[in-house]
Amino acid sequence: MIEKILRALSGAASDRTGSNTRTVYHWRCSCGAHSRGGWLIAFDAEYAAQRHQWYKGVGHQLPEVYSTEEEVP
């Protein structure tokens, strides 16, 4: 019984160590502009995309926000 528990715990620990990634959000625009960094919160990337649109002026399209999985250093 104890051996089963220990095996289950070691399996759960190995699953956690294999997950060294995090979701990072970026934006890119049809005009060729893109984010130079990433954000851990989607709202922050959306706000940066809106700021790009506001800076470019009336009629400029809203950039696309997308996510990537990046390794944690």
PDB file of N, CA, C, O and CB in Angstrom:
ATOM      1  N   MET A   1       0.819  -1.194   0.000  1.00  0.00           N
ATOM      2  CA  MET A   1       0.000   0.000   0.000  1.00  0.00           C
ATOM      3  C   MET A   1       0.869   1.266   0.000  1.00  0.00           C
ATOM      4  O   MET A   1       0.633   2.190  -0.778  1.00  0.00           O
ATOM      5  CB  MET A   1      -0.935  -0.006   1.209  1.00  0.00           C
ATOM      6  N   ILE A   2       1.857   1.292   0.869  1.00  0.00           N
ATOM      7  CA  ILE A   2       2.747   2.447   0.955  1.00  0.00           C
ATOM      8  C   ILE A   2       3.569   2.580  -0.324  1.00  0.00           C
ATOM      9  O   ILE A   2       3.845   3.688  -0.784  1.00  0.00           O
ATOM     10  CB  ILE A   2       3.675   2.327   2.180  1.00  0.00           C
ATOM     11  N   GLU A   3       3.957   1.435  -0.893  1.00  0.00           N
ATOM     12  CA  GLU A   3       4.709   1.476  -2.141  1.00  0.00           C
ATOM     13  C   GLU A   3       3.892   2.101  -3.261  1.00  0.00           C
ATOM     14  O   GLU A   3       4.430   2.851  -4.076  1.00  0.00           O
ATOM     15  CB  GLU A   3       5.151   0.075  -2.537  1.00  0.00           C
ATOM     16  N   LYS A   4       2.590   1.798  -3.312  1.00  0.00           N
ATOM     17  CA  LYS A   4       1.712   2.387  -4.329  1.00  0.00           C
ATOM     18  C   LYS A   4       1.663   3.906  -4.190  1.00  0.00           C
ATOM     19  O   LYS A   4       1.731   4.635  -5.179  1.00  0.00           O
ATOM     20  CB  LYS A   4       0.292   1.801  -4.222  1.00  0.00           C
ATOM     21  N   ILE A   5       1.546   4.361  -2.968  1.00  0.00           N
ATOM     22  CA  ILE A   5       1.483   5.806  -2.702  1.00  0.00           C
ATOM     23  C   ILE A   5       2.787   6.473  -3.120  1.00  0.00           C
ATOM     24  O   ILE A   5       2.771   7.533  -3.746  1.00  0.00           O
ATOM     25  CB  ILE A   5       1.198   6.080  -1.203  1.00  0.00           C
ATOM     26  N   LEU A   6       3.910   5.862  -2.780  1.00  0.00           N
ATOM     27  CA  LEU A   6       5.213   6.423  -3.137  1.00  0.00           C
ATOM     28  C   LEU A   6       5.390   6.472  -4.651  1.00  0.00           C
ATOM     29  O   LEU A   6       5.906   7.455  -5.183  1.00  0.00           O
ATOM     30  CB  LEU A   6       6.343   5.603  -2.500  1.00  0.00           C
ATOM     31  N   ARG A   7       4.963   5.414  -5.354  1.00  0.00           N
ATOM     32  CA  ARG A   7       5.054   5.414  -6.818  1.00  0.00           C
ATOM     33  C   ARG A   7       4.180   6.513  -7.420  1.00  0.00           C
ATOM     34  O   ARG A   7       4.588   7.197  -8.358  1.00  0.00           O
ATOM     35  CB  ARG A   7       4.640   4.044  -7.382  1.00  0.00           C
ATOM     36  N   ALA A   8       2.983   6.674  -6.874  1.00  0.00           N
ATOM     37  CA  ALA A   8       2.081   7.714  -7.377  1.00  0.00           C
ATOM     38  C   ALA A   8       2.667   9.099  -7.136  1.00  0.00           C
ATOM     39  O   ALA A   8       2.586   9.966  -8.006  1.00  0.00           O
ATOM     40  CB  ALA A   8       0.701   7.602  -6.709  1.00  0.00           C
ATOM     41  N   LEU A   9       3.249   9.311  -5.978  1.00  0.00           N
ATOM     42  CA  LEU A   9       3.854  10.609  -5.671  1.00  0.00           C
ATOM     43  C   LEU A   9       5.056  10.887  -6.560  1.00  0.00           C
ATOM     44  O   LEU A   9       5.238  12.020  -7.007  1.00  0.00           O
ATOM     45  CB  LEU A   9       4.270  10.667  -4.204  1.00  0.00           C
ATOM     46  N   SER A  10       5.868   9.895  -6.822  1.00  0.00           N
ATOM     47  CA  SER A  10       7.034  10.116  -7.683  1.00  0.00           C
ATOM     48  C   SER A  10       6.592  10.402  -9.110  1.00  0.00           C
ATOM     49  O   SER A  10       7.240  11.187  -9.803  1.00  0.00           O
ATOM     50  CB  SER A  10       7.975   8.897  -7.650  1.00  0.00           C
ATOM     51  N   GLY A  11       5.516   9.790  -9.565  1.00  0.00           N
ATOM     52  CA  GLY A  11       4.979  10.079 -10.891  1.00  0.00           C
ATOM     53  C   GLY A  11       4.457  11.497 -10.986  1.00  0.00           C
ATOM     54  O   GLY A  11       4.666  12.165 -11.999  1.00  0.00           O
ATOM     55  N   ALA A  12       3.782  11.969  -9.951  1.00  0.00           N
ATOM     56  CA  ALA A  12       3.267  13.340  -9.944  1.00  0.00           C
ATOM     57  C   ALA A  12       4.405  14.341  -9.923  1.00  0.00           C
ATOM     58  O   ALA A  12       4.314  15.395 -10.554  1.00  0.00           O
ATOM     59  CB  ALA A  12       2.348  13.567  -8.741  1.00  0.00           C
ATOM     60  N   ALA A  13       5.476  14.028  -9.207  1.00  0.00           N
ATOM     61  CA  ALA A  13       6.623  14.935  -9.152  1.00  0.00           C
ATOM     62  C   ALA A  13       7.305  15.022 -10.504  1.00  0.00           C
ATOM     63  O   ALA A  13       7.744  16.101 -10.903  1.00  0.00           O
ATOM     64  CB  ALA A  13       7.624  14.477  -8.087  1.00  0.00           C
ATOM     65  N   SER A  14       7.404  13.908 -11.219  1.00  0.00           N
ATOM     66  CA  SER A  14       8.059  13.953 -12.524  1.00  0.00           C
ATOM     67  C   SER A  14       7.204  14.722 -13.534  1.00  0.00           C
ATOM     68  O   SER A  14       7.754  15.343 -14.444  1.00  0.00           O
ATOM     69  CB  SER A  14       8.334  12.527 -13.034  1.00  0.00           C
ATOM     70  N   ASP A  15       5.882  14.696 -13.399  1.00  0.00           N
ATOM     71  CA  ASP A  15       5.016  15.469 -14.281  1.00  0.00           C
ATOM     72  C   ASP A  15       5.247  16.963 -14.085  1.00  0.00           C
ATOM     73  O   ASP A  15       5.255  17.726 -15.051  1.00  0.00           O
ATOM     74  CB  ASP A  15       3.543  15.119 -14.030  1.00  0.00           C
ATOM     75  N   ARG A  16       5.433  17.375 -12.850  1.00  0.00           N
ATOM     76  CA  ARG A  16       5.633  18.796 -12.567  1.00  0.00           C
ATOM     77  C   ARG A  16       6.967  19.295 -13.094  1.00  0.00           C
ATOM     78  O   ARG A  16       7.050  20.426 -13.573  1.00  0.00           O
ATOM     79  CB  ARG A  16       5.543  19.051 -11.075  1.00  0.00           C
ATOM     80  N   THR A  17       7.997  18.496 -13.019  1.00  0.00           N
ATOM     81  CA  THR A  17       9.311  18.950 -13.472  1.00  0.00           C
ATOM     82  C   THR A  17       9.361  19.091 -14.983  1.00  0.00           C
ATOM     83  O   THR A  17      10.155  19.882 -15.492  1.00  0.00           O
ATOM     84  CB  THR A  17      10.393  17.990 -13.008  1.00  0.00           C
ATOM     85  N   GLY A  18       8.541  18.352 -15.714  1.00  0.00           N
ATOM     86  CA  GLY A  18       8.523  18.443 -17.165  1.00  0.00           C
ATOM     87  C   GLY A  18       7.802  19.674 -17.679  1.00  0.00           C
ATOM     88  O   GLY A  18       7.864  19.971 -18.872  1.00  0.00           O
ATOM     89  N   SER A  19       7.128  20.387 -16.812  1.00  0.00           N
ATOM     90  CA  SER A  19       6.333  21.540 -17.232  1.00  0.00           C
ATOM     91  C   SER A  19       7.044  22.840 -16.866  1.00  0.00           C
ATOM     92  O   SER A  19       6.598  23.560 -15.973  1.00  0.00           O
ATOM     93  CB  SER A  19       4.931  21.497 -16.588  1.00  0.00           C
ATOM     94  N   ASN A  20       8.137  23.142 -17.542  1.00  0.00           N
ATOM     95  CA  ASN A  20       8.888  24.367 -17.288  1.00  0.00           C
ATOM     96  C   ASN A  20       8.555  25.427 -18.323  1.00  0.00           C
ATOM     97  O   ASN A  20       9.442  26.144 -18.785  1.00  0.00           O
ATOM     98  CB  ASN A  20      10.390  24.086 -17.285  1.00  0.00           C
ATOM     99  N   THR A  21       7.295  25.532 -18.687  1.00  0.00           N
ATOM    100  CA  THR A  21       6.875  26.529 -19.662  1.00  0.00           C
ATOM    101  C   THR A  21       5.809  27.429 -19.056  1.00  0.00           C
ATOM    102  O   THR A  21       5.149  27.080 -18.077  1.00  0.00           O
ATOM    103  CB  THR A  21       6.350  25.855 -20.944  1.00  0.00           C
ATOM    104  N   ARG A  22       5.664  28.586 -19.664  1.00  0.00           N
ATOM    105  CA  ARG A  22       4.616  29.515 -19.253  1.00  0.00           C
ATOM    106  C   ARG A  22       4.041  30.163 -20.509  1.00  0.00           C
ATOM    107  O   ARG A  22       4.703  30.225 -21.545  1.00  0.00           O
ATOM    108  CB  ARG A  22       5.165  30.597 -18.256  1.00  0.00           C
ATOM    109  N   THR A  23       2.823  30.636 -20.407  1.00  0.00           N
ATOM    110  CA  THR A  23       2.174  31.304 -21.521  1.00  0.00           C
ATOM    111  C   THR A  23       2.578  32.772 -21.524  1.00  0.00           C
ATOM    112  O   THR A  23       2.466  33.459 -20.509  1.00  0.00           O
ATOM    113  CB  THR A  23       0.636  31.154 -21.440  1.00  0.00           C
ATOM    114  N   VAL A  24       3.045  33.240 -22.667  1.00  0.00           N
ATOM    115  CA  VAL A  24       3.462  34.629 -22.831  1.00  0.00           C
ATOM    116  C   VAL A  24       2.672  35.208 -24.001  1.00  0.00           C
ATOM    117  O   VAL A  24       2.531  34.566 -25.042  1.00  0.00           O
ATOM    118  CB  VAL A  24       5.018  34.744 -23.071  1.00  0.00           C
ATOM    119  N   TYR A  25       2.157  36.428 -23.825  1.00  0.00           N
ATOM    120  CA  TYR A  25       1.317  37.071 -24.840  1.00  0.00           C
ATOM    121  C   TYR A  25       2.101  38.146 -25.587  1.00  0.00           C
ATOM    122  O   TYR A  25       2.892  38.876 -24.991  1.00  0.00           O
ATOM    123  CB  TYR A  25       0.060  37.685 -24.193  1.00  0.00           C
ATOM    124  N   HIS A  26       1.873  38.237 -26.900  1.00  0.00           N
ATOM    125  CA  HIS A  26       2.523  39.211 -27.774  1.00  0.00           C
ATOM    126  C   HIS A  26       1.457  39.815 -28.688  1.00  0.00           C
ATOM    127  O   HIS A  26       0.319  39.346 -28.715  1.00  0.00           O
ATOM    128  CB  HIS A  26       3.680  38.548 -28.610  1.00  0.00           C
ATOM    129  N   TRP A  27       1.830  40.859 -29.437  1.00  0.00           N
ATOM    130  CA  TRP A  27       0.927  41.390 -30.456  1.00  0.00           C
ATOM    131  C   TRP A  27       1.719  41.631 -31.743  1.00  0.00           C
ATOM    132  O   TRP A  27       2.928  41.861 -31.722  1.00  0.00           O
ATOM    133  CB  TRP A  27       0.239  42.708 -29.968  1.00  0.00           C
ATOM    134  N   ARG A  28       0.991  41.569 -32.863  1.00  0.00           N
ATOM    135  CA  ARG A  28       1.577  41.891 -34.167  1.00  0.00           C
ATOM    136  C   ARG A  28       0.503  42.587 -34.990  1.00  0.00           C
ATOM    137  O   ARG A  28      -0.690  42.319 -34.842  1.00  0.00           O
ATOM    138  CB  ARG A  28       2.116  40.600 -34.902  1.00  0.00           C
ATOM    139  N   CYS A  29       0.950  43.483 -35.857  1.00  0.00           N
ATOM    140  CA  CYS A  29       0.032  44.314 -36.630  1.00  0.00           C
ATOM    141  C   CYS A  29       0.254  44.079 -38.125  1.00  0.00           C
ATOM    142  O   CYS A  29       1.341  43.685 -38.548  1.00  0.00           O
ATOM    143  CB  CYS A  29       0.221  45.812 -36.280  1.00  0.00           C
ATOM    144  N   SER A  30      -0.777  44.322 -38.905  1.00  0.00           N
ATOM    145  CA  SER A  30      -0.675  44.134 -40.359  1.00  0.00           C
ATOM    146  C   SER A  30       0.271  45.148 -40.998  1.00  0.00           C
ATOM    147  O   SER A  30       0.712  44.946 -42.130  1.00  0.00           O
ATOM    148  CB  SER A  30      -2.058  44.243 -41.003  1.00  0.00           C
ATOM    149  N   CYS A  31       0.595  46.245 -40.287  1.00  0.00           N
ATOM    150  CA  CYS A  31       1.524  47.243 -40.818  1.00  0.00           C
ATOM    151  C   CYS A  31       2.979  46.804 -40.647  1.00  0.00           C
ATOM    152  O   CYS A  31       3.893  47.477 -41.124  1.00  0.00           O
ATOM    153  CB  CYS A  31       1.301  48.590 -40.128  1.00  0.00           C
ATOM    154  N   GLY A  32       3.194  45.666 -39.961  1.00  0.00           N
ATOM    155  CA  GLY A  32       4.545  45.156 -39.765  1.00  0.00           C
ATOM    156  C   GLY A  32       5.083  45.371 -38.362  1.00  0.00           C
ATOM    157  O   GLY A  32       6.108  44.793 -38.003  1.00  0.00           O
ATOM    158  N   ALA A  33       4.423  46.180 -37.570  1.00  0.00           N
ATOM    159  CA  ALA A  33       4.871  46.415 -36.195  1.00  0.00           C
ATOM    160  C   ALA A  33       4.553  45.186 -35.339  1.00  0.00           C
ATOM    161  O   ALA A  33       3.634  44.424 -35.642  1.00  0.00           O
ATOM    162  CB  ALA A  33       4.197  47.691 -35.599  1.00  0.00           C
ATOM    163  N   HIS A  34       5.328  45.007 -34.265  1.00  0.00           N
ATOM    164  CA  HIS A  34       5.101  43.884 -33.358  1.00  0.00           C
ATOM    165  C   HIS A  34       5.637  44.241 -31.987  1.00  0.00           C
ATOM    166  O   HIS A  34       6.401  45.194 -31.828  1.00  0.00           O
ATOM    167  CB  HIS A  34       5.769  42.589 -33.888  1.00  0.00           C
ATOM    168  N   SER A  35       5.226  43.466 -31.006  1.00  0.00           N
ATOM    169  CA  SER A  35       5.708  43.704 -29.645  1.00  0.00           C
ATOM    170  C   SER A  35       7.180  43.316 -29.563  1.00  0.00           C
ATOM    171  O   SER A  35       7.623  42.368 -30.212  1.00  0.00           O
ATOM    172  CB  SER A  35       4.868  42.904 -28.603  1.00  0.00           C
ATOM    173  N   ARG A  36       7.920  44.055 -28.766  1.00  0.00           N
ATOM    174  CA  ARG A  36       9.350  43.767 -28.597  1.00  0.00           C
ATOM    175  C   ARG A  36       9.602  42.922 -27.365  1.00  0.00           C
ATOM    176  O   ARG A  36      10.740  42.555 -27.074  1.00  0.00           O
ATOM    177  CB  ARG A  36      10.149  45.062 -28.506  1.00  0.00           C
ATOM    178  N   GLY A  37       8.556  42.622 -26.657  1.00  0.00           N
ATOM    179  CA  GLY A  37       8.667  41.794 -25.462  1.00  0.00           C
ATOM    180  C   GLY A  37       7.401  40.989 -25.303  1.00  0.00           C
ATOM    181  O   GLY A  37       6.589  40.914 -26.225  1.00  0.00           O
ATOM    182  N   GLY A  38       7.227  40.397 -24.167  1.00  0.00           N
ATOM    183  CA  GLY A  38       6.038  39.609 -23.916  1.00  0.00           C
ATOM    184  C   GLY A  38       5.422  39.974 -22.583  1.00  0.00           C
ATOM    185  O   GLY A  38       6.072  40.575 -21.727  1.00  0.00           O
ATOM    186  N   TRP A  39       4.161  39.605 -22.415  1.00  0.00           N
ATOM    187  CA  TRP A  39       3.431  39.863 -21.182  1.00  0.00           C
ATOM    188  C   TRP A  39       2.893  38.551 -20.653  1.00  0.00           C
ATOM    189  O   TRP A  39       2.521  37.669 -21.427  1.00  0.00           O
ATOM    190  CB  TRP A  39       2.284  40.881 -21.406  1.00  0.00           C
ATOM    191  N   LEU A  40       2.851  38.419 -19.342  1.00  0.00           N
ATOM    192  CA  LEU A  40       2.313  37.217 -18.715  1.00  0.00           C
ATOM    193  C   LEU A  40       0.796  37.283 -18.585  1.00  0.00           C
ATOM    194  O   LEU A  40       0.145  36.265 -18.351  1.00  0.00           O
ATOM    195  CB  LEU A  40       2.942  37.012 -17.347  1.00  0.00           C
ATOM    196  N   ILE A  41       0.233  38.480 -18.738  1.00  0.00           N
ATOM    197  CA  ILE A  41      -1.210  38.687 -18.629  1.00  0.00           C
ATOM    198  C   ILE A  41      -1.721  39.161 -19.984  1.00  0.00           C
ATOM    199  O   ILE A  41      -1.183  40.106 -20.561  1.00  0.00           O
ATOM    200  CB  ILE A  41      -1.561  39.720 -17.496  1.00  0.00           C
ATOM    201  N   ALA A  42      -2.759  38.504 -20.488  1.00  0.00           N
ATOM    202  CA  ALA A  42      -3.295  38.820 -21.818  1.00  0.00           C
ATOM    203  C   ALA A  42      -3.755  40.267 -21.900  1.00  0.00           C
ATOM    204  O   ALA A  42      -3.570  40.908 -22.934  1.00  0.00           O
ATOM    205  CB  ALA A  42      -4.457  37.887 -22.163  1.00  0.00           C
ATOM    206  N   PHE A  43      -4.351  40.800 -20.832  1.00  0.00           N
ATOM    207  CA  PHE A  43      -4.853  42.165 -20.855  1.00  0.00           C
ATOM    208  C   PHE A  43      -3.745  43.174 -21.117  1.00  0.00           C
ATOM    209  O   PHE A  43      -3.964  44.167 -21.811  1.00  0.00           O
ATOM    210  CB  PHE A  43      -5.543  42.486 -19.549  1.00  0.00           C
ATOM    211  N   ASP A  44      -2.570  42.935 -20.575  1.00  0.00           N
ATOM    212  CA  ASP A  44      -1.448  43.854 -20.787  1.00  0.00           C
ATOM    213  C   ASP A  44      -1.038  43.907 -22.258  1.00  0.00           C
ATOM    214  O   ASP A  44      -0.733  44.979 -22.780  1.00  0.00           O
ATOM    215  CB  ASP A  44      -0.250  43.435 -19.927  1.00  0.00           C
ATOM    216  N   ALA A  45      -1.031  42.760 -22.921  1.00  0.00           N
ATOM    217  CA  ALA A  45      -0.700  42.724 -24.346  1.00  0.00           C
ATOM    218  C   ALA A  45      -1.797  43.397 -25.167  1.00  0.00           C
ATOM    219  O   ALA A  45      -1.506  44.093 -26.140  1.00  0.00           O
ATOM    220  CB  ALA A  45      -0.496  41.271 -24.819  1.00  0.00           C
ATOM    221  N   GLU A  46      -3.064  43.192 -24.776  1.00  0.00           N
ATOM    222  CA  GLU A  46      -4.171  43.842 -25.479  1.00  0.00           C
ATOM    223  C   GLU A  46      -4.081  45.363 -25.346  1.00  0.00           C
ATOM    224  O   GLU A  46      -4.330  46.092 -26.306  1.00  0.00           O
ATOM    225  CB  GLU A  46      -5.521  43.340 -24.936  1.00  0.00           C
ATOM    226  N   TYR A  47      -3.727  45.830 -24.156  1.00  0.00           N
ATOM    227  CA  TYR A  47      -3.606  47.266 -23.937  1.00  0.00           C
ATOM    228  C   TYR A  47      -2.454  47.853 -24.754  1.00  0.00           C
ATOM    229  O   TYR A  47      -2.578  48.948 -25.304  1.00  0.00           O
ATOM    230  CB  TYR A  47      -3.403  47.559 -22.447  1.00  0.00           C
ATOM    231  N   ALA A  48      -1.342  47.136 -24.834  1.00  0.00           N
ATOM    232  CA  ALA A  48      -0.210  47.603 -25.644  1.00  0.00           C
ATOM    233  C   ALA A  48      -0.598  47.646 -27.121  1.00  0.00           C
ATOM    234  O   ALA A  48      -0.179  48.552 -27.841  1.00  0.00           O
ATOM    235  CB  ALA A  48       1.023  46.687 -25.440  1.00  0.00           C
ATOM    236  N   ALA A  49      -1.386  46.686 -27.575  1.00  0.00           N
ATOM    237  CA  ALA A  49      -1.861  46.689 -28.964  1.00  0.00           C
ATOM    238  C   ALA A  49      -2.777  47.888 -29.209  1.00  0.00           C
ATOM    239  O   ALA A  49      -2.696  48.528 -30.258  1.00  0.00           O
ATOM    240  CB  ALA A  49      -2.605  45.369 -29.291  1.00  0.00           C
ATOM    241  N   GLN A  50      -3.638  48.190 -28.256  1.00  0.00           N
ATOM    242  CA  GLN A  50      -4.500  49.374 -28.379  1.00  0.00           C
ATOM    243  C   GLN A  50      -3.676  50.646 -28.417  1.00  0.00           C
ATOM    244  O   GLN A  50      -3.982  51.548 -29.197  1.00  0.00           O
ATOM    245  CB  GLN A  50      -5.501  49.438 -27.221  1.00  0.00           C
ATOM    246  N   ARG A  51      -2.643  50.744 -27.602  1.00  0.00           N
ATOM    247  CA  ARG A  51      -1.783  51.933 -27.610  1.00  0.00           C
ATOM    248  C   ARG A  51      -1.131  52.115 -28.972  1.00  0.00           C
ATOM    249  O   ARG A  51      -0.999  53.244 -29.445  1.00  0.00           O
ATOM    250  CB  ARG A  51      -0.705  51.831 -26.516  1.00  0.00           C
ATOM    251  N   HIS A  52      -0.719  51.022 -29.613  1.00  0.00           N
ATOM    252  CA  HIS A  52      -0.156  51.101 -30.963  1.00  0.00           C
ATOM    253  C   HIS A  52      -1.197  51.658 -31.924  1.00  0.00           C
ATOM    254  O   HIS A  52      -0.898  52.529 -32.741  1.00  0.00           O
ATOM    255  CB  HIS A  52       0.332  49.710 -31.440  1.00  0.00           C
ATOM    256  N   GLN A  53      -2.416  51.151 -31.819  1.00  0.00           N
ATOM    257  CA  GLN A  53      -3.492  51.619 -32.702  1.00  0.00           C
ATOM    258  C   GLN A  53      -3.757  53.107 -32.475  1.00  0.00           C
ATOM    259  O   GLN A  53      -3.911  53.856 -33.439  1.00  0.00           O
ATOM    260  CB  GLN A  53      -4.789  50.801 -32.466  1.00  0.00           C
ATOM    261  N   TRP A  54      -3.810  53.539 -31.236  1.00  0.00           N
ATOM    262  CA  TRP A  54      -4.065  54.955 -30.929  1.00  0.00           C
ATOM    263  C   TRP A  54      -2.937  55.827 -31.466  1.00  0.00           C
ATOM    264  O   TRP A  54      -3.191  56.911 -31.992  1.00  0.00           O
ATOM    265  CB  TRP A  54      -4.219  55.164 -29.404  1.00  0.00           C
ATOM    266  N   TYR A  55      -1.706  55.372 -31.341  1.00  0.00           N
ATOM    267  CA  TYR A  55      -0.556  56.141 -31.796  1.00  0.00           C
ATOM    268  C   TYR A  55      -0.583  56.328 -33.314  1.00  0.00           C
ATOM    269  O   TYR A  55      -0.229  57.393 -33.822  1.00  0.00           O
ATOM    270  CB  TYR A  55       0.743  55.451 -31.371  1.00  0.00           C
ATOM    271  N   LYS A  56      -1.007  55.283 -34.033  1.00  0.00           N
ATOM    272  CA  LYS A  56      -1.032  55.348 -35.491  1.00  0.00           C
ATOM    273  C   LYS A  56      -2.163  56.218 -36.025  1.00  0.00           C
ATOM    274  O   LYS A  56      -2.055  56.742 -37.133  1.00  0.00           O
ATOM    275  CB  LYS A  56      -1.153  53.963 -36.061  1.00  0.00           C
ATOM    276  N   GLY A  57      -3.223  56.381 -35.283  1.00  0.00           N
ATOM    277  CA  GLY A  57      -4.295  57.287 -35.697  1.00  0.00           C
ATOM    278  C   GLY A  57      -5.559  56.599 -36.175  1.00  0.00           C
ATOM    279  O   GLY A  57      -5.678  55.374 -36.160  1.00  0.00           O
ATOM    280  N   VAL A  58      -6.491  57.427 -36.599  1.00  0.00           N
ATOM    281  CA  VAL A  58      -7.818  56.970 -37.006  1.00  0.00           C
ATOM    282  C   VAL A  58      -7.712  56.039 -38.212  1.00  0.00           C
ATOM    283  O   VAL A  58      -6.968  56.316 -39.153  1.00  0.00           O
ATOM    284  CB  VAL A  58      -8.730  58.171 -37.333  1.00  0.00           C
ATOM    285  N   GLY A  59      -8.449  54.947 -38.180  1.00  0.00           N
ATOM    286  CA  GLY A  59      -8.492  54.021 -39.300  1.00  0.00           C
ATOM    287  C   GLY A  59      -7.462  52.909 -39.260  1.00  0.00           C
ATOM    288  O   GLY A  59      -7.501  52.003 -40.092  1.00  0.00           O
ATOM    289  N   HIS A  60      -6.543  52.961 -38.312  1.00  0.00           N
ATOM    290  CA  HIS A  60      -5.530  51.905 -38.223  1.00  0.00           C
ATOM    291  C   HIS A  60      -6.158  50.679 -37.572  1.00  0.00           C
ATOM    292  O   HIS A  60      -6.901  50.796 -36.597  1.00  0.00           O
ATOM    293  CB  HIS A  60      -4.277  52.385 -37.415  1.00  0.00           C
ATOM    294  N   GLN A  61      -5.856  49.507 -38.114  1.00  0.00           N
ATOM    295  CA  GLN A  61      -6.433  48.274 -37.581  1.00  0.00           C
ATOM    296  C   GLN A  61      -5.864  47.936 -36.212  1.00  0.00           C
ATOM    297  O   GLN A  61      -4.729  48.285 -35.887  1.00  0.00           O
ATOM    298  CB  GLN A  61      -6.189  47.119 -38.541  1.00  0.00           C
ATOM    299  N   LEU A  62      -6.684  47.243 -35.411  1.00  0.00           N
ATOM    300  CA  LEU A  62      -6.225  46.767 -34.104  1.00  0.00           C
ATOM    301  C   LEU A  62      -5.311  45.562 -34.310  1.00  0.00           C
ATOM    302  O   LEU A  62      -5.695  44.616 -34.996  1.00  0.00           O
ATOM    303  CB  LEU A  62      -7.433  46.396 -33.182  1.00  0.00           C
ATOM    304  N   PRO A  63      -4.116  45.576 -33.734  1.00  0.00           N
ATOM    305  CA  PRO A  63      -3.197  44.445 -33.895  1.00  0.00           C
ATOM    306  C   PRO A  63      -3.753  43.156 -33.286  1.00  0.00           C
ATOM    307  O   PRO A  63      -4.621  43.181 -32.414  1.00  0.00           O
ATOM    308  CB  PRO A  63      -1.851  44.774 -33.260  1.00  0.00           C
ATOM    309  N   GLU A  64      -3.233  42.054 -33.765  1.00  0.00           N
ATOM    310  CA  GLU A  64      -3.622  40.730 -33.271  1.00  0.00           C
ATOM    311  C   GLU A  64      -2.803  40.400 -32.029  1.00  0.00           C
ATOM    312  O   GLU A  64      -1.591  40.612 -32.006  1.00  0.00           O
ATOM    313  CB  GLU A  64      -3.423  39.640 -34.368  1.00  0.00           C
ATOM    314  N   VAL A  65      -3.459  39.886 -31.008  1.00  0.00           N
ATOM    315  CA  VAL A  65      -2.773  39.419 -29.800  1.00  0.00           C
ATOM    316  C   VAL A  65      -2.737  37.897 -29.871  1.00  0.00           C
ATOM    317  O   VAL A  65      -3.758  37.255 -30.118  1.00  0.00           O
ATOM    318  CB  VAL A  65      -3.493  39.922 -28.476  1.00  0.00           C
ATOM    319  N   TYR A  66      -1.562  37.326 -29.656  1.00  0.00           N
ATOM    320  CA  TYR A  66      -1.407  35.879 -29.703  1.00  0.00           C
ATOM    321  C   TYR A  66      -0.552  35.423 -28.529  1.00  0.00           C
ATOM    322  O   TYR A  66       0.122  36.230 -27.888  1.00  0.00           O
ATOM    323  CB  TYR A  66      -0.778  35.432 -31.046  1.00  0.00           C
ATOM    324  N   SER A  67      -0.585  34.131 -28.255  1.00  0.00           N
ATOM    325  CA  SER A  67       0.180  33.601 -27.129  1.00  0.00           C
ATOM    326  C   SER A  67       1.165  32.543 -27.611  1.00  0.00           C
ATOM    327  O   SER A  67       0.955  31.880 -28.627  1.00  0.00           O
ATOM    328  CB  SER A  67      -0.761  33.011 -26.062  1.00  0.00           C
ATOM    329  N   THR A  68       2.234  32.411 -26.855  1.00  0.00           N
ATOM    330  CA  THR A  68       3.237  31.381 -27.104  1.00  0.00           C
ATOM    331  C   THR A  68       3.565  30.693 -25.785  1.00  0.00           C
ATOM    332  O   THR A  68       3.333  31.243 -24.709  1.00  0.00           O
ATOM    333  CB  THR A  68       4.521  31.987 -27.753  1.00  0.00           C
ATOM    334  N   GLU A  69       4.097  29.505 -25.881  1.00  0.00           N
ATOM    335  CA  GLU A  69       4.583  28.781 -24.701  1.00  0.00           C
ATOM    336  C   GLU A  69       6.102  28.919 -24.702  1.00  0.00           C
ATOM    337  O   GLU A  69       6.770  28.484 -25.640  1.00  0.00           O
ATOM    338  CB  GLU A  69       4.133  27.251 -24.709  1.00  0.00           C
ATOM    339  N   GLU A  70       6.640  29.524 -23.653  1.00  0.00           N
ATOM    340  CA  GLU A  70       8.084  29.733 -23.570  1.00  0.00           C
ATOM    341  C   GLU A  70       8.639  29.054 -22.334  1.00  0.00           C
ATOM    342  O   GLU A  70       7.966  28.952 -21.308  1.00  0.00           O
ATOM    343  CB  GLU A  70       8.421  31.231 -23.552  1.00  0.00           C
ATOM    344  N   GLU A  71       9.858  28.597 -22.443  1.00  0.00           N
ATOM    345  CA  GLU A  71      10.505  27.932 -21.300  1.00  0.00           C
ATOM    346  C   GLU A  71      10.849  28.947 -20.222  1.00  0.00           C
ATOM    347  O   GLU A  71      11.242  30.076 -20.515  1.00  0.00           O
ATOM    348  CB  GLU A  71      11.781  27.182 -21.749  1.00  0.00           C
ATOM    349  N   VAL A  72      10.697  28.531 -18.985  1.00  0.00           N
ATOM    350  CA  VAL A  72      11.063  29.369 -17.856  1.00  0.00           C
ATOM    351  C   VAL A  72      12.564  29.202 -17.637  1.00  0.00           C
ATOM    352  O   VAL A  72      13.055  28.082 -17.494  1.00  0.00           O
ATOM    353  CB  VAL A  72      10.242  28.994 -16.564  1.00  0.00           C
ATOM    354  N   PRO A  73      13.299  30.335 -17.612  1.00  0.00           N
ATOM    355  CA  PRO A  73      14.757  30.223 -17.433  1.00  0.00           C
ATOM    356  C   PRO A  73      15.145  29.691 -16.064  1.00  0.00           C
ATOM    357  O   PRO A  73      16.332  29.544 -15.772  1.00  0.00           O
ATOM    358  CB  PRO A  73      15.409  31.571 -17.645  1.00  0.00           C
TER     359      PRO A  73
END
